[in-house]
């Protein structure tokens, strides 16, 4: 199960860690977010070398504002503190490509 980010401090710790991490920025009221959530979950089981986390934009406003999240779902990839990729929208093929690229990097 993909865990939620519960604080700004936790987010900072995750992005600055050694493992690559991909964040799913979502909201409970977002239909496309609910549609792609099972795919994100499946990818988390398939690509175990990558950390997968969910960020509720309504609960973690500071994180969302800092990253300038304007559309959801948005998937943002970090590696050693650097923002390296982004997928905006419920596009399973683009999401899978981003995760695959990260897993081999």
Secondary structure, 3 states (H helix, E strand, C coil): CCEECCCHHHHHHHHCCCCCEEEEEECCCCHHHHHHHHHHHHHHHHCCCCEEEEEECCCCHHHHHHCCCCCCCEEEEEECCEEEEEEECCCHHHHHHHHHHHHHC
